[in-house]
């Protein structure tokens, strides 16, 4: 069992729901400060709490839905959860569908990398990205029947795609 699987197994649904509730309260306060409206949904799956902020008509979450902004809010929210629970949080925050949009972008990167591999390249490197994004890439690569691995350290950690075997 990997460290991630072990961590996920240790986190109960009730712990994840508690993380989601704390995160939702924190985000609601931030939205109030910014005078923005948003509906907050909480879900627990794959050993993580998922918190989504969605807007109704006329609400302007576009500025908050930029990848860098979502990442920053996610880190702040994780710190707020960690402060309350005393435990590290692997919470995922989505604002205005930004995670789905990013997944689509990553699928495009994987598609272009796969075309390079199929065209004879030994490997194709993707740009550095977060561990969550690398996980999505690994899943997308596996669906295509190719192999991927993470290389590099810290902010330079990236995914390299190769043929299987």
C-alpha positions as CSV (number, residue, x, y, z in Angstrom):
1,X,0.0,0.0,0.0
2,X,1.4,3.4,-1.0
3,X,1.6,6.3,1.4
4,X,-1.3,8.0,-0.5
5,X,-3.4,4.9,-0.3
6,X,-2.6,4.5,3.4
7,X,-3.5,8.1,4.1
8,X,-6.8,7.8,2.2
9,X,-7.6,4.6,4.1
10,X,-7.0,6.4,7.4
11,X,-9.3,9.3,6.6
12,X,-12.9,8.4,7.4
13,X,-15.8,9.9,5.6
14,X,-16.8,11.8,8.7
15,X,-13.3,13.3,8.9
16,X,-13.5,14.4,5.3
17,X,-17.0,15.8,5.8
18,X,-15.6,17.8,8.8
19,X,-12.8,19.1,6.6
20,X,-15.4,20.1,4.0
21,X,-17.6,21.8,6.5
22,X,-14.7,23.8,7.9
23,X,-13.5,24.7,4.4
24,X,-17.0,25.8,3.4
25,X,-17.3,28.1,6.4
26,X,-13.9,29.6,5.6
27,X,-14.7,30.1,1.9
28,X,-18.1,31.6,2.8
29,X,-16.4,34.2,4.9
30,X,-14.0,35.0,2.1
31,X,-16.8,35.4,-0.4
32,X,-18.6,37.7,2.1
33,X,-15.5,39.8,2.4
34,X,-15.3,40.1,-1.4
35,X,-19.0,40.7,-1.7
36,X,-19.4,37.7,-4.0
37,X,-22.2,35.2,-4.1
38,X,-21.6,31.5,-4.5
39,X,-23.2,28.1,-3.8
40,X,-20.9,25.7,-1.9
41,X,-21.0,22.0,-2.5
42,X,-19.1,19.5,-0.3
43,X,-18.2,15.9,-1.4
44,X,-15.9,13.3,0.1
45,X,-14.2,10.8,-2.4
46,X,-10.9,9.1,-3.0
47,X,-9.7,10.1,0.5
48,X,-10.1,13.8,-0.1
49,X,-12.7,16.4,0.7
50,X,-13.9,18.2,-2.5
51,X,-15.3,21.7,-2.1
52,X,-16.9,23.4,-5.1
53,X,-18.0,27.0,-5.4
54,X,-20.5,27.7,-8.1
55,X,-22.2,30.9,-9.0
56,X,-25.7,31.7,-10.1
57,X,-26.6,34.2,-12.8
58,X,-25.0,37.5,-12.4
59,X,-22.4,36.4,-9.9
60,X,-18.8,37.1,-11.0
61,X,-16.5,34.2,-10.0
62,X,-14.5,34.4,-13.2
63,X,-11.6,36.3,-11.5
64,X,-11.5,33.7,-8.8
65,X,-11.6,30.7,-11.2
66,X,-8.2,31.4,-12.7
67,X,-5.9,28.4,-12.0
68,X,-3.3,30.4,-9.9
69,X,-6.1,32.0,-7.9
70,X,-7.8,28.7,-7.2
71,X,-4.5,27.2,-6.1
72,X,-3.9,30.1,-3.7
73,X,-7.4,29.9,-2.2
74,X,-7.0,26.1,-2.0
75,X,-3.8,26.5,0.0
76,X,-5.3,29.1,2.3
77,X,-8.4,26.9,2.8
78,X,-6.2,23.9,3.6
79,X,-4.3,25.9,6.2
80,X,-7.6,27.0,7.8
81,X,-8.7,23.3,7.9
82,X,-5.4,22.2,9.3
83,X,-5.5,24.9,12.0
84,X,-8.9,23.7,13.2
85,X,-8.3,19.9,12.9
86,X,-4.6,19.7,13.6
87,X,-4.3,17.3,10.7
88,X,-2.8,17.9,7.2
89,X,-5.6,18.3,4.6
90,X,-5.6,17.1,1.0
91,X,-8.7,19.1,0.3
92,X,-9.5,20.0,-3.4
93,X,-11.1,23.3,-4.1
94,X,-13.0,24.1,-7.4
95,X,-14.3,27.5,-8.2
96,X,-16.7,28.0,-11.1
97,X,-15.8,24.8,-12.8
98,X,-12.1,25.6,-13.0
99,X,-11.0,22.0,-12.2
100,X,-13.0,20.6,-15.1
101,X,-11.6,23.3,-17.4
102,X,-8.0,22.4,-16.2
103,X,-8.7,18.7,-16.7
104,X,-9.7,19.5,-20.3
105,X,-6.5,21.4,-20.8
106,X,-4.4,18.6,-19.4
107,X,-6.2,16.1,-21.7
108,X,-5.1,18.3,-24.6
109,X,-1.5,18.3,-23.3
110,X,-1.7,14.5,-23.0
111,X,-3.2,14.2,-26.5
112,X,-0.3,16.2,-28.1
113,X,2.3,14.3,-26.1
114,X,0.8,11.0,-27.2
115,X,0.9,12.1,-30.8
116,X,4.6,12.8,-30.4
117,X,5.2,9.3,-28.9
118,X,3.1,7.7,-31.7
119,X,5.2,9.8,-34.2
120,X,8.4,8.1,-32.9
121,X,9.6,10.3,-30.0
122,X,11.1,8.2,-27.2
123,X,9.4,10.4,-24.5
124,X,7.4,13.5,-24.1
125,X,7.7,15.8,-21.1
126,X,4.9,18.0,-19.8
127,X,5.4,21.2,-17.9
128,X,5.7,21.3,-14.1
129,X,2.4,21.0,-12.3
130,X,0.8,20.2,-8.9
131,X,0.6,16.7,-7.5
132,X,-3.1,16.7,-8.1
133,X,-2.7,17.7,-11.7
134,X,0.1,15.1,-12.2
135,X,-2.3,12.5,-10.8
136,X,-4.9,13.5,-13.4
137,X,-2.3,13.3,-16.1
138,X,-1.2,9.8,-15.0
139,X,-4.8,8.7,-15.2
140,X,-5.3,10.2,-18.6
141,X,-2.0,8.6,-19.9
142,X,-3.0,5.2,-18.5
143,X,-6.4,5.4,-20.3
144,X,-4.4,5.8,-23.6
145,X,-2.3,2.7,-22.9
146,X,0.9,4.7,-22.4
147,X,3.3,4.9,-19.4
148,X,4.0,8.0,-17.3
149,X,6.2,8.9,-14.4
150,X,6.9,12.0,-12.4
151,X,10.4,13.5,-12.5
152,X,12.1,16.4,-10.8
153,X,11.8,18.0,-7.4
154,X,9.7,20.7,-5.9
155,X,8.3,23.3,-8.3
156,X,10.1,21.6,-11.2
157,X,8.3,18.2,-10.7
158,X,6.7,17.2,-14.0
159,X,5.4,14.2,-15.9
160,X,7.2,12.3,-18.6
161,X,5.2,10.1,-21.0
162,X,6.7,7.0,-22.7
163,X,5.5,3.8,-24.4
164,X,4.6,0.9,-22.2
165,X,7.4,-1.6,-21.8
